[in-house]
């Protein structure tokens, strides 16, 4: 088995994509190839609204054609978010000066409505920043600003979703998974017909409904019980459940979360027709931070295994 050590070392292979409206997870370049792009995006002064952008950085941004890891970092910077889920949870537990962030954690549970309001405010500010950057790029004669417009599309979608009080957890987690931005607004074609799965979704704290390329649809439901996280996994025979379990258990031990997995075979017919990876989330209004952390890990692990799978 591949030695998966720190969480953020999970990489993705490139999957086929056509345009900004239709895509999925892609390959993360190694750290050496990312140095220039990372420096360009992380050095852009994003801490103040309407602060002028150095035109040289605009040219560098467009020439670099940000890969997915840099895209995620750039979105995090625009939204003034910490660079990992763990750090975000730590900020929720700290004496943060951000009044909206303080509202998210209620009696050690994440209030998903407060998280929506938080991302709504952050995305409004980020949209102003990226509009200013696009304006500056045109003013200084950049050949194109297609990537910046793609980023604007992502931010606009986040702002729209957070305004409608819909479940914002997918959009939040995508800000911590190296992706092509098009997956944000692509809907998942996953209709739950099995009564047992319906009951699990209804009773558990959070459920993730996956579309995968090689393993058809997968349902993963998580619930916090005392200090444990119980996971129900509905899969087809083709899914390498032992490999998945070993990786998840290794991570769970590293982050001190007691995890118990119950695998169940899906009753629906196996269908390997999904051309892309995607997921959607259904959750209760209040969820444990441990459930959020594990959900992030599970999504990354499943897409990694799916991307690496070969017959």
Residue pairs with C-beta under 8 A, 6 or more apart in sequence:
1 243
1 246
1 247
4 10
4 247
4 250
4 251
4 301
7 84
7 251
7 254
7 255
7 297
7 300
8 84
10 300
10 301
10 304
11 27
11 28
11 178
11 304
12 25
12 26
12 27
12 28
12 68
12 178
12 303
12 304
12 307
13 26
13 27
13 307
13 308
14 26
14 27
15 23
15 24
15 25
15 26
15 213
15 276
15 277
15 307
16 275
16 276
17 23
17 24
17 26
17 180
17 182
19 182
20 150
20 153
20 181
20 182
21 182
21 185
21 186
22 182
22 186
22 276
23 179
23 180
23 181
23 182
23 183
23 186
23 276
24 179
24 180
24 182
24 183
24 276
24 277
24 278
25 68
25 177
25 178
25 179
25 180
25 183
25 277
25 303
25 307
26 67
26 68
26 178
26 179
26 180
27 67
27 68
28 67
28 68
28 69
28 178
29 67
29 69
34 67
34 69
34 70
36 60
36 64
37 64
37 66
37 67
37 70
38 70
38 73
40 57
40 60
40 61
40 64
41 61
41 66
41 70
41 73
41 74
41 77
42 73
42 77
43 57
44 53
44 54
44 57
44 61
44 74
44 77
44 133
45 51
45 53
46 77
46 78
46 80
46 129
47 80
49 125
49 128
49 129
50 128
50 129
50 132
52 132
52 136
53 132
53 133
53 136
53 137
55 136
55 137
55 139
55 140
55 142
58 133
58 136
58 137
58 140
58 142
59 140
59 142
61 147
61 148
62 137
62 142
62 143
62 144
62 145
62 146
62 147
62 148
64 70
65 147
66 74
66 147
67 178
68 178
68 179
68 180
69 178
71 151
71 178
71 179
71 180
71 181
72 175
72 176
72 177
72 178
72 179
73 83
74 151
75 126
75 151
75 154
75 155
75 175
76 82
76 83
76 175
76 176
78 126
78 129
78 130
78 151
78 155
79 119
79 122
79 123
79 125
79 126
79 155
79 175
80 122
80 125
80 126
81 88
81 122
81 175
82 88
82 90
82 91
84 176
85 173
85 176
85 292
85 293
85 296
86 255
86 293
89 289
89 292
89 293
91 98
91 101
92 101
92 102
92 104
92 105
92 110
92 289
93 105
96 102
100 114
100 117
100 118
100 121
101 118
103 111
103 114
103 117
103 118
104 110
104 111
104 114
104 115
104 118
105 111
105 289
106 114
106 286
108 288
108 289
109 286
109 287
109 288
109 289
110 286
110 287
110 288
110 289
110 292
111 285
111 286
112 167
112 168
112 169
112 283
112 284
112 285
112 286
112 287
113 165
113 285
115 168
115 169
115 172
116 161
116 162
116 165
116 166
116 168
117 162
119 158
119 162
119 168
119 171
119 172
120 159
120 162
120 163
123 155
123 156
123 158
123 159
123 162
124 159
126 155
127 152
127 155
127 156
127 159
130 148
130 151
130 152
130 155
131 152
133 148
134 145
134 148
134 149
134 152
137 145
137 148
138 145
150 181
151 181
153 181
153 185
154 181
154 184
157 171
157 184
157 185
158 168
158 171
158 184
161 168
161 171
162 168
162 171
167 281
167 282
167 283
169 206
169 281
169 283
169 292
169 295
170 279
170 280
170 281
171 184
173 281
173 292
173 295
173 296
173 299
174 183
174 184
176 296
177 296
177 299
177 300
177 303
183 276
183 277
183 278
186 276
186 278
187 280
188 209
188 211
188 278
188 279
188 280
189 211
190 209
190 210
190 211
190 217
190 280
192 198
192 201
192 209
192 219
193 268
194 234
194 266
194 267
194 268
196 264
196 267
197 219
197 234
197 266
200 207
200 219
200 221
200 232
200 234
201 207
201 219
201 221
201 282
203 223
204 221
204 222
204 223
204 230
204 232
205 222
205 223
205 224
205 283
205 284
205 287
205 288
205 291
206 221
206 222
206 223
206 281
206 282
206 283
206 284
206 287
206 291
206 292
206 295
207 219
207 220
207 221
207 222
207 281
207 282
207 283
208 219
208 220
208 221
208 222
208 279
208 280
208 281
208 295
208 298
208 299
209 217
209 218
209 219
209 279
209 280
209 281
209 282
210 217
210 218
210 219
210 220
210 277
210 278
210 279
210 299
210 302
211 217
211 274
211 276
211 277
211 278
211 279
212 218
212 274
212 277
212 302
212 303
212 306
213 272
213 274
213 275
213 276
213 277
213 306
213 307
213 309
214 238
214 272
214 306
214 309
215 235
215 236
215 238
215 239
215 272
215 306
215 309
216 236
216 238
216 266
216 270
216 271
216 272
216 273
216 274
217 266
217 268
217 271
217 274
218 233
218 234
218 235
218 239
218 302
219 232
219 233
219 234
219 266
220 231
220 232
220 233
220 234
220 298
220 302
221 231
221 232
222 229
222 230
222 231
222 291
222 294
222 295
222 298
223 229
223 230
223 291
224 230
224 287
224 288
224 290
224 291
227 258
228 258
228 259
228 260
229 252
229 257
229 258
229 259
229 260
229 288
229 290
229 291
229 294
230 260
230 262
231 259
231 260
231 261
231 262
231 294
231 298
232 262
232 264
233 241
233 261
233 262
233 263
233 264
234 264
234 265
234 266
235 241
235 263
235 264
235 265
235 266
236 265
236 266
236 270
237 265
237 270
238 270
240 305
240 309
241 263
243 305
244 301
244 302
244 305
245 261
245 263
247 301
247 305
248 259
248 261
248 294
248 297
248 298
248 301
249 259
251 297
251 301
252 258
252 259
252 294
255 293
257 290
257 293
257 294
259 294
277 303
277 306
277 307
279 299
281 295
